[in-house]
Every structure is written in C-alpha cells, then in structure tokens.
Amino acid sequence: MYAALRSIGAYVPPKILTNKDLEQMVDTSDEWITKRTGIKTRHICEDESTSDMGTKAALKAIERSGIPKDAIDMIVCATISPDYFCMPSTACMIAKKLDLSHVPAFDISAACTGFIYALATAKAFIESKMARNVLIIGAERLSAIVDYSDRTTCILFGDGAGAAIVSATEDKQEAIVDVHIEADGKYYDYLITPGCGTNKPCDEETLKRRECFIHMKGNETFKVAVKTLTSDVRDILEKNGIGTEDIAYFVPHQANYRILSAVASALKLKEEQVVVTVDKYGNTSSASIPMAINDLYEAGKLSKGDLLLLDAFGGGFTWGSALVPFAPL
C-alpha cells in the first residue's frame, strides 16, 4: 500500500496588509521590506479563527479529491497559532466544522515545517494500513501572535490555510516517493514565542515584556536555514536517484525570497521550476507550502504526474523535504 497526494486547496482572508500600511505602523519602508524579504503584501484575519480558515481550505481539497467527505478517516492539522492554547486541538475544531465525528484528529507543532511533518504522518498511517484517506492541513493566524510594534517580525508574517487529501493507492507510480524530516533543539531560541507556556507561565511581567509574541534572531536563522535546506534537498534527491531535471516544481517554504533564491541557486534549479508566492502572502508558516501548491493548481500549471520537491525550515529548529507526484483521481 502506498500514499498518494490526491488534491489541494487553500484559503486566505480578504484583508490585505501592504508594505505601505506597515510604514504607518513601524519605522520601515516598502523599499527596505521588498529588498530584504521579497514581500509586498500579506493577508490578515479580522474575524476568523485558524480553524475557520483550515475548514475552508479543507472543503476545497475534499471537493477536488473526488473522495466522499465521510471516507476521511484521519485529520492532522499543523499549526503554531491554534484556536485554543492547550485544548481542544485545532484539528478537533476543524472536524467539528466539517461534521466529522469518530475520526482521529490532532495537531502537529513543527512551525514552518509543519505541513511536511503532517505529510510524513499521513504517509506512515496509510502505509501501515491504519488509515486510507487522511486530511492534512496547514493553517495559521500568525497575526494573533505577531507584535506589530516589532519591525523585525511584523513585516514577515501573514495568515492563511492550505489543505490536501492523501489517500491509499496500490499504484506505485502515484506514490509519494519519500519524505524526510529532522529537528535540532539546540537552536530553540533563534525563533521562539518565549512566554505563556509552562517554562514562563502567563503573568503581568510576561505580557509586559511581550513574550507571548514571536521573537526571532533573523541573521542567525537565515544562515542556518540556507545551509540546512540545501543539504537536505541534495540528500533526498541523491537517496532516491532523482535529478533536478526530473522536478516539475520546487515548492519551498515561503519565508523570505532571499532564502528560497539562495537554495534554488545552490541546487541549480531553473527559474520556471521555482514556485514563489512570498511576495503575495508573506510567511504563513505551516500553510505556505500547500498555499503555494494551490496557486499552481488554480493557475492551471499543475498536471497529473508532476513531481513536486517540497522543502521547509522552521522554529525548533525543524526541517524537512519531500518528493511528491501530484496524483488526482
């Protein structure tokens, strides 16, 4: 039994926050943001939760899959901005909104690598015959955990969700080729929300120091990310005997244009192979890869059998890559 990527879907909230808007909020400029990150706009929630967005993306993925909603037997949601601090999981809230009961539903916290971790989980459950149709979601309302007085982070992040159906198949040509995930906790404080967990419980001082928001060591994170992502992609390609010429699209996590450009250049990928959406959406963490795949799909560029190379790096640090053919029914 193999696992196949059957469909993709995404959702972004309608409100757009531009670089010009941010010029009125913090000491920055459109020119500086564009040069340093490649970001021009990002979408921001006004009255929707993470599970609201995840549900809307999931409905698209289900509709496009050709698989009945009631055939879904597992829901995995990757997020660092859940509806609720501890419980219930955002996956449980999505299950409720989809009217799917008696189905296992749980969250994964792997930051920007979350969707690839969810993909690995779905693949493992299907290949072990513990599930047949898994709904995986990356959904983030990062605007809720971003400090809009901190110009180093507020320019980067946006809100959105992406979802996919991963299903069992006996056709090896449709199968997810490989998924590789790793982590190294020694870099934990490079990208962190330092307060309001059990290490620093929520109190007046924690809130005063704004430790409930994302804190990042930008330059240090950039250096580790480029080196790690490049090495990880080379490893998965070499392990599976696949060359960059066999890749239809390279879909990296959309964190920063300089990072994805550096990785693509190091791998000698052609410009037309590299999917870039960071300019429109900013960094949407676990949602960025499925949102980018969805952009390909909705532009009519994604065809059955196209081999996708996914690559992500996030807080933890976590990282991962995947070789995934698009295999709609």
N, C-alpha and C positions, 0 to 999 in steps of 0.2 A: 504494500500500500504506500502511495506517495501523496504529497501535499501539493496542491496547485492554487495559484492566485487566480480566482475567478472574476473578480470585479473590483472596482474602485469607486469611491465617492468622496465628496468634500463639501464643506460649508464654511463661509466666512460671514461675520456680521456686517451689516451695511455701512456703519460709520467708519469713515477713513480719517486717520490722523496723519497729516503730511509733515514734511520737514519744516515747512513754513510755519505750521501750527506750533511745532516744538520750539521754534525761535522765540515765540512769545512766552514760553514757559520756563526755559532754562537758557543759560549762556552757551549757545551753539549757533550753527548756521547750516543752511541747506547744502552749501558747498562742502563744508567740513564733514557732515554726515555722509554725503554721497561719496566723497573721496576715500573716507576711512572704512566705509561699510558696504557701499553699493545700494543702500536702502533709500527709497524715495517716499514710500507710503507704508502704512500698516493699518490693519483693521482692528477696531476696538469695540468690545461689547458695551452695551448700555444697560440692557435689562434681561440678558440671557446668562445662564449658568454654563459651566463646562459640559454638563450632561445634556443640556438643551442643544448645544452645538454638536456634540457627539451623536445624539439621536438623529439630527437632521442629516449628518453625513452618512450614518448607518442606513437610513432609509433609502438613500440614493444607491448605496452599494448593494443592498438587498434587492432593490428593483432591477438593477442592471445584471445581477448574477443569474437570474432565471431560476433561482432556488427559493422555494417557499419559505416565508419567514419562520414558520413552525418547524422547519427542518434544522434550524440553527440549534446546536447543542452545546455551545460554549460562547461566552463573551469575555474578551480580555481588553481592558482599557489602559493605555499608557498615558499617564498624566503626572505633572508636578503641581497642578493647580486644581485639586479636586473640589467637588461641591462642598464637602464637609471635611473638617480637619482630620478626624480619625475614622469615623464610620457614619453612615454606610459608605461603601466604595462607590465611586462614580459609575463603575460598570453595573452595579446593582440599580442605580438610578436610571441608567440607560435601559436596562432590562425592563424596569417598571414602565418606562415611557413607550417601549416597544410592545408592551403587553406580553412579555415572555417570562413565564414563571417556571419554576422547577428546572432552571438551566443554570449551571455553574457560572458565576460572574465575579471577576476580581480585577483589581488594579495592579499595574506594574509601575514602579518608580525607578526609572533609569534615565531621567532627564531627556536630553535631546536624542538619545539612542533608544528611547522607549518603544518606538514602532518596530525597530528591528528585533528588540527583545520579545515583543509580542508576536512577531512573525516566527521567531525561533520556538516560542511556546506552542503556537498553533501547529507548527510542523511536527514537533515532538508528540503532541497529543494525537494527531492524526496517524502518524506512522506507527504509534504504539496501539492503534485501534481503540483509543479511549474517546475519540470524537470523530465526527465526519464533516461537519460544517461549522467552522469557527469564525465568528465575527470579531475582527480586531480593529481597534480604534486608537488613534492618537488625537487627543483633544486638550486644548489649553486656553484658559482665560488668564494669560500672563499679566494683563493689565491690572489684575487684582493683587499681584504680588510684586509689582514694579513701583519703585519710589520715583515719582515724577518731579522730584527736586534733585535727583541724582542724574546728571547729564551723561555719565559714563554708561548707564544701563537703560535709561528710559528711551533712548533713541533706537534701541535694538529690537525690542520685543513687540509682538502683536498677538492677536487672538485668532483662533480658527480650529477646525477639526477635519480629520480625514479618516476614512474607514475602508476596510476591504473584507471580502469573503474569501477564506481559504478553505478548500474542500478536498476530500479524499478523491484520488484517482488511481486507476491501475495502469494508466498510460505514462510511461517514463518520460516521453517527450514533453509532457505538460508539467513535469515535476519541478518544484523548487530545487535547484541544483545544490545549493549549500547556504548555510547561514553561520556566521562566525561572530561570537560576542565575547567581550572581555571587560575587565574593570581593574582599576588600581586606586585603592583608597588613600594612598599617601598624598594625593593631590586634592584631598577633600575640600580644603579651604580656599581653593582657587575660584570656585564657582559654588556659592552656598547661600542658603537662607539661614542665617546663624541663630535666629531666635524663635521662640514659641514651640519648640519641641521639648522633649524631656531633658535634653542637655542644658537648655536655657528656657525654663518654663515662662509662659507669658506673664509679665508683670509690668508695672508702670515704667521701670527702668528699661526693660527690653523694648517696649513700644517707643519710649523717648529716644532711644538710640536707633530706632527704625530698623531693628534687626529681624522684623517679620518680612522684610523685602529682600529681593535678590541682591547679593553683593558679588562682585567679580573682580579678579585680578586679570585685566584684559590682555596685557602684553604676554604675561606668562602662559595664559591659556592658549593664546594664538600659537606660540612656539611649539607647545606640546601637541596641539591639535594637528598642525600641518605634518609634523614628523610621524605621529601615530597613525593618522588616516592613510597617508601614502604607503607606509609599511604594511598596514592591514589589508589594503586593496591588492597590493602586489602578492601578498601571501595567499589570499583566496583565489586569485587568478592562477597563480602557479600551481597550487594544490589541485585545481580542477582542470589544468591543461587548457586554459582559455586565454586567448589573446585579446588585447583591447580592440582589435579589429572585429571581433565577434560580438562586441557590445553594441546594442542598438542605442541605448541611452544610459548615461551615467547620472544617477539621481542622488546627489549628496544632500546631507542635512543643510538647510539654508540658514546658516548662522551669520555669515559675513562673506561678501563677494571675494575679498582678498584670500580667505582661507580656501574656498572651493576652487578659485582660479589657480592658486598655488599647487593644490593637489592635482587638478586636471593637467596642469603644465608638466608636473613631475612624472605623470603617467603617460604623457604624450598623447592625450586624447584630443580628437578633433573638436572644434568649436560646436559643430552641429550635434555632437554626441552629448554635450553637457547641458543639463537642464538647470536653468536659473530662474527662480521666482522670488528671490530675496528682495529684489527691488520693489515688488508689489506688496509683499506680506510681512517683510521683516523676518525676525527669528520667531517661529511659532513652536519651537521645541519639538516635542514628540509628534506634532501634527504636520511638520514641514515636509517630510518625505511623501506621505500619502497625498497631501495637498498638491505637491509638485507632479506626482504621477497623474492625479486627476486633471491637472491643467493640460498635460499631454493628451489624455483621453478626450477631453472636451474640445480640444483643438483639432481632433481627428488625426493626430500623429501616431497614436499607439495602435499597433496591429497585433493580431494573434500570432504568438510565437516570438515576438520581440523580446530579446534578452535584456533585462534591466540589471544594472550594477548599482546597488544601494550602499551608502556609506554614511556613517554618523558618529558624532563625538559629543559627549555631554558631561554634565556635572557628576562627580563621583570619584574620579573620572570613570565614565563608561565609554565604550566604543564598540562598533560592530559593522559588519558588511554582509551583503547577501547577493547571490546570483539567482534571479527570479525571472523565468519566462512568463509573459502575460498569456493566460490560458482561459479566455472566456468560453462558455459553453456554446 
